Amino acid sequence: MKKKIFKLSTLFFILSILFISCSKDDDSPNNTTYPKEVQITYKMSSSNITTAQAISYKNESGSMTTVTNVNLPYSKTITRTVNKNDDASFGYSTTNASSNVTLEILVDNSVKKTQNFVSGTGAMVYSFQ
């Protein structure tokens, strides 16, 4: 009888340890809930051109907006409510096939993506995780 109680107690103890150690704890500081409201800033600059033929970006409603004949450097800030896996898209076109362009996407004043192009066109996407 003592042997049976000992085995049951040991089994209970082992199972308790397993359940406790397998619990899901997410202590990461990046644990973010969606939807959330963010400020998205799109920036474009160039070392060899002063005007972009067109700039396109994802706007407040999640649709694309295109502006034409844009003086550089360019900056546009919007406020948008995003869900997980939504994106911020940003692109350009110029008449100069060897334009040296830098695009940036900032979220809540923090740079999330930067990309350099030596091209007449370029685009990039930042995905909310």
N, C-alpha and C positions, 0 to 999 in steps of 0.2 A: 504494500500500500504506500509506504514512504517513497519507494522507487517511482511509482506512478505519479505521485504529487510532485516529486522532483522533476520528472520529465515534462509534465504539464507546465510547471512554473518556468522551466528553462525555455520551452517552446513559446510560452507567452512573452517572456523577456526578449527573445530573439525577434519575434514578430513585432513587438513594440518598437524595438530599435529600428527595424526596417521601415515601419510606417513613419516614424519620426524623421528619419534621415532622408526619406523620399518625398517629404512635403515640398510643395512648390513655393519657394520664397524668391521674390524678385526685388533685391535690394539695390538694383542699378539706378543711378541718378537719372538715366535717360528714359525711365519708365514714363511715357507720355500718353495721355488719353486724347482720343479724337472723338468728335471734331474739335478743332481749336482755331481761334482767330490769330492770325499772324500778319506781320508787315513784311511784304516782299519788295525788295529793291532790285531793279534791273539796271546795270551800268554797262556802257560801251565806251571805249576810248580807242584812239589810234595814234600811232606815231607818224603816219604818212598821209592821212586823208583828214579832211575837215567836215565832210558831209557823207551821210549814209543815204543811199537811194531809198531804202525801206528798213524799218525795224519792226519786228513782230514779237509780242509777248502775251502770256496768258494773263487775262485781266481779272477783275474782282469777281466776276460770275463764273470764271473757269473757261471762258471762250477766248479765242485769239483776237487781239487787236493789232492792226498794222498802221503805223504812221510813216509818212513819206517825206523825203527831203529834210532829213533831220541833221541839225548841227551837232558836231561832236566837241567835247565829250557829252554823252547823253546819260541821264539818270531819271528813272521813273519809280516812284514808290506807291504801292497799293496796299489796301487792307483786304484780306480775304479769309474766309472760313474754309479750312481744309480738312479732309479726312485722310486716314492712313492710305498710302499709295497714290494719293493725288500728286500732281506734279506742277512745277513752275517751268515753263518753256520760254526760251529767248533765242531769237535769231536775227540775222541781218542780211542785206545784200547791198553791194556797191557797184559802181561802174568800173572800178579799178581791180583787175584780176589778181594783183599782188598787194592788196591792202593788208597792212599789219594791224590786226585788231585784237583787243582783249575784251572778252565778255565776262561779267560777274553776276552772280545771283546771291543776294544776301537775304537772310530770314531773321527778322527781329534784330537787325544791325550786326549780324554775325555772318561772315563770308561762308557760304555753303559750297559754292562751286566757282572756279575761275578757269577759263580756257583761252589760249592764244591761237589765233588763226593767221595765216598768210594766204589769203584767198579773197575772192570777190563775194563769197557767201559763206555763212557758217551758222551753226545752231547748237544749242545744248539744252539739257533737261536735268532738273533736280527733282528727285522723288522723295516725298515725305515718308519717313519710316517710323 
